[in-house]
Amino acid sequence: MGISFKRLLFLGHRWLGIVLCAFFAMWFVSGVVMMYVGYPKLTEAERLGHLPALQPGAPLLGPQQALAMAGIDGPLKELRLAAASGGEPVYLAQPAGAKGTAAIAVDARSGARLALTDQARAMASAAAFAGPGVGAHYLGPVDEDAFTHSRGLDGHRPLHRVQLADPEHTLLYVSGRTGEVVRDAPRTERLWNYAGAWIHWLYPLRGTVFEPYWADIVNWLAIAGTLMVLGGASVGILRWRLRAPYRSGSRSPYPGALMRWHHIGGLLFGVVTASWIFSGLMSMNPWRVFDGGAAPLRMQALEGAALLPSARDAAPAALLAAAGPGIRELKWTRVLGDTMVLAQSAAGAPLVLDSQSGRPAAVDGAALLDAARTLLPHPVAKVERLDAYDLYYYSRDAHSMTGGAGKPLPVWRIAFADPHQSWVYVDPHTGALVGRSDRHKRQSRWLFAMLHSWDWLPLLERRPLWDVLMLAFSLGGAVLSVTGVVIGWRRLGRKLRAARNTP
């Protein structure tokens, strides 16, 4: 006689639970840590805040002259000037078409292309980042370690590690290509990460023989876990007596306190547990399910011709004099066929300057909107000006997985009537494209960010309500998981003892 579906459901939940509940308990505990301490990153605000201010009187070469002396004469994807390498002003140029590589660092005084970062330059960059009076100790180069698994750092490897003697015991990672500080990790953040993101994302598997299979391991654990929780919820409902209680007077058939806690906990927290495991799977974009294949944007509509420095560009001294003191970075960009310079201080929106005259400039809002309408070869369905965040364009705390990136306001949101239902976000102040979304990415927003971290503005704007709910459900999920671990291993122990005693 074959096993009935009901029996198969019971057995599947039981044996999957023995394996997976330990992962669930770990995910719930580490998830609580991640609510308040994220994986180390260098946010834009931190980067700008630690950059030395550019000195208006410094004798710096113009961008066209410096790049020509360094042998860089093609169109550029990006060009910045900052005291970012060894504490000295450098041009950071990324040629057009270069993907996944660090920029080329060019000395802004001599026009010399800087060689790969050595110990001396790494230490000088760390000293400039830390500020005066802070000691530093060189720890050596590393290709990748527990705090640098991010793929965004690939173009900067190998990384130089420098330990600061500041109160936070900050560990700095310096680009081996440009000499920029690309990551900071205070000791408290590092320690909490071992109980947070590092274990939550199964990073112990990274850098081992399991590295090629890491994504598949995470995906299949999440799939098996989701099925196990849904199966357990079904078992819990089948065993719960709604009409008449069991002989014990309880609605649950289990006499032991541990089993009863697990049964009731599953009924109370099974749905949210399943949603968190499933949304964790969605965070991995498994098998690229959220890659809709939307056509690339026609950026020339916003930018015009590619960025190419000209001999007519104003000298950095003129730009810095017009921008005023405290400028950390100059960034050359193309807007509607003109070259503009964004003069960025340590905080706030950048000042927009004309690249040739050096005078403050304003982006033509009507022309920008007209150009943005042609980013895709499809009709525009709707144009909105967002003066406040909404469900799809919002900011999170810097430590969170999706936080730390600038989300300026106001922005224009242009919705296209294309097959992918594309939306683009354009900053009217700088003329920059600050975001793109389509139907698949909005689905990802709901299936990952909404389900996993409850990124719902009415909750995020009413903290500590968000904290209370997240902590309460996390505690419930942890109790459900820990009781499952104990129950499962007790049963497994009995099975093993019985097998040893069988002749």
Secondary structure as the mmCIF struct_conf table of DSSP 4:
data_model
#
loop_
_struct_conf.conf_type_id
_struct_conf.id
_struct_conf.beg_label_comp_id
_struct_conf.beg_label_asym_id
_struct_conf.beg_label_seq_id
_struct_conf.end_label_comp_id
_struct_conf.end_label_asym_id
_struct_conf.end_label_seq_id
HELX_LH_PP_P HELX_LH_PP_P1 GLY A 2 SER A 4
HELX_RH_AL_P HELX_RH_AL_P1 PHE A 5 MET A 34
TURN_TY1_P TURN_TY1_P1 MET A 35 TYR A 36
HELX_RH_AL_P HELX_RH_AL_P2 GLU A 44 HIS A 50
BEND BEND1 LEU A 51 LEU A 51
HELX_LH_PP_P HELX_LH_PP_P2 PRO A 52 GLN A 55
TURN_TY1_P TURN_TY1_P2 PRO A 56 GLY A 57
BEND BEND2 ALA A 58 ALA A 58
HELX_RH_AL_P HELX_RH_AL_P3 PRO A 63 MET A 69
TURN_TY1_P TURN_TY1_P3 ALA A 70 GLY A 71
BEND BEND3 GLY A 74 GLY A 74
STRN STRN1 LEU A 76 SER A 85
TURN_TY1_P TURN_TY1_P4 GLY A 86 GLY A 87
STRN STRN2 GLU A 88 PRO A 95
TURN_TY1_P TURN_TY1_P5 ALA A 96 GLY A 97
BEND BEND4 GLY A 100 GLY A 100
HELX_LH_PP_P HELX_LH_PP_P3 ALA A 102 ALA A 103
STRN STRN3 ILE A 104 ASP A 107
TURN_TY1_P TURN_TY1_P6 ALA A 108 SER A 110
HELX_LH_PP_P HELX_LH_PP_P4 ALA A 112 ALA A 112
STRN STRN4 ARG A 113 ARG A 113
HELX_LH_PP_P HELX_LH_PP_P5 LEU A 114 LEU A 114
BEND BEND5 LEU A 116 LEU A 116
HELX_RH_AL_P HELX_RH_AL_P4 GLN A 119 ALA A 130
TURN_TY1_P TURN_TY1_P7 PRO A 132 GLY A 133
STRN STRN5 ALA A 136 VAL A 142
BEND BEND6 ASP A 143 ASP A 143
TURN_TY1_P TURN_TY1_P8 ALA A 146 PHE A 147
HELX_RH_3T_P HELX_RH_3T_P1 ARG A 151 HIS A 156
HELX_LH_PP_P HELX_LH_PP_P6 ARG A 157 ARG A 157
BEND BEND7 PRO A 158 PRO A 158
STRN STRN6 LEU A 159 LEU A 164
BEND BEND8 ASP A 166 ASP A 166
TURN_TY1_P TURN_TY1_P9 PRO A 167 GLU A 168
HELX_LH_PP_P HELX_LH_PP_P7 THR A 170 THR A 170
STRN STRN7 LEU A 171 SER A 175
TURN_TY1_P TURN_TY1_P10 GLY A 176 THR A 178
STRN STRN8 VAL A 181 ALA A 185
HELX_RH_AL_P HELX_RH_AL_P5 ARG A 187 TYR A 194
TURN_TY1_P TURN_TY1_P11 ALA A 195 GLY A 196
HELX_RH_AL_P HELX_RH_AL_P6 ALA A 197 HIS A 200
TURN_TY1_P TURN_TY1_P12 TRP A 201 LEU A 202
HELX_RH_3T_P HELX_RH_3T_P2 TYR A 203 LEU A 205
TURN_TY1_P TURN_TY1_P13 ARG A 206 GLY A 207
BEND BEND9 THR A 208 THR A 208
TURN_TY1_P TURN_TY1_P14 VAL A 209 PHE A 210
HELX_RH_3T_P HELX_RH_3T_P3 GLU A 211 TYR A 213
HELX_RH_AL_P HELX_RH_AL_P7 TRP A 214 ARG A 239
BEND BEND10 LEU A 242 ALA A 244
TURN_TY1_P TURN_TY1_P15 ARG A 247 SER A 248
BEND BEND11 GLY A 249 GLY A 249
BEND BEND12 ARG A 251 SER A 252
BEND BEND13 GLY A 256 GLY A 256
HELX_RH_AL_P HELX_RH_AL_P8 ALA A 257 SER A 283
TURN_TY1_P TURN_TY1_P16 MET A 284 MET A 284
HELX_RH_3T_P HELX_RH_3T_P4 PRO A 286 ARG A 288
TURN_TY1_P TURN_TY1_P17 VAL A 289 PHE A 290
HELX_LH_PP_P HELX_LH_PP_P8 ALA A 294 LEU A 297
TURN_TY1_P TURN_TY1_P18 MET A 299 MET A 299
HELX_RH_AL_P HELX_RH_AL_P9 GLN A 300 GLU A 303
BEND BEND14 ALA A 305 ALA A 305
HELX_LH_PP_P HELX_LH_PP_P9 ALA A 306 ALA A 306
STRN STRN9 LEU A 307 LEU A 307
TURN_TY1_P TURN_TY1_P19 ALA A 311 ARG A 312
BEND BEND15 ASP A 313 ASP A 313
HELX_LH_PP_P HELX_LH_PP_P10 ALA A 314 ALA A 315
HELX_RH_AL_P HELX_RH_AL_P10 PRO A 316 ALA A 323
TURN_TY1_P TURN_TY1_P20 PRO A 325 GLY A 326
STRN STRN10 GLU A 329 VAL A 335
TURN_TY1_P TURN_TY1_P21 LEU A 336 GLY A 337
STRN STRN11 ASP A 338 GLN A 344
BEND BEND16 ALA A 346 GLY A 348
HELX_LH_PP_P HELX_LH_PP_P11 ALA A 349 PRO A 350
STRN STRN12 LEU A 351 ASP A 354
TURN_TY1_P TURN_TY1_P22 SER A 355 SER A 357
BEND BEND17 ARG A 359 ARG A 359
STRN STRN13 PRO A 360 PRO A 360
HELX_RH_AL_P HELX_RH_AL_P11 GLY A 365 ALA A 372
TURN_TY1_P TURN_TY1_P23 ARG A 373 THR A 374
BEND BEND18 LEU A 375 HIS A 378
STRN STRN14 VAL A 380 LEU A 386
BEND BEND19 ASP A 387 ALA A 388
BEND BEND20 LEU A 391 TYR A 393
TURN_TY1_P TURN_TY1_P24 ALA A 398 HIS A 399
BEND BEND21 SER A 400 SER A 400
TURN_TY1_P TURN_TY1_P25 MET A 401 THR A 402
BEND BEND22 GLY A 404 ALA A 405
BEND BEND23 LEU A 409 PRO A 410
STRN STRN15 VAL A 411 PHE A 416
BEND BEND24 ASP A 418 ASP A 418
TURN_TY1_P TURN_TY1_P26 PRO A 419 HIS A 420
STRN STRN16 TRP A 423 VAL A 426
TURN_TY1_P TURN_TY1_P27 PRO A 428 THR A 430
STRN STRN17 LEU A 433 SER A 437
HELX_RH_AL_P HELX_RH_AL_P12 ARG A 439 SER A 444
HELX_RH_PI_P HELX_RH_PI_P1 ARG A 445 MET A 450
HELX_RH_AL_P HELX_RH_AL_P13 LEU A 451 SER A 453
HELX_RH_AL_P HELX_RH_AL_P14 LEU A 457 LEU A 460
TURN_TY1_P TURN_TY1_P28 GLU A 461 PRO A 464
HELX_RH_AL_P HELX_RH_AL_P15 LEU A 465 ASN A 501
#
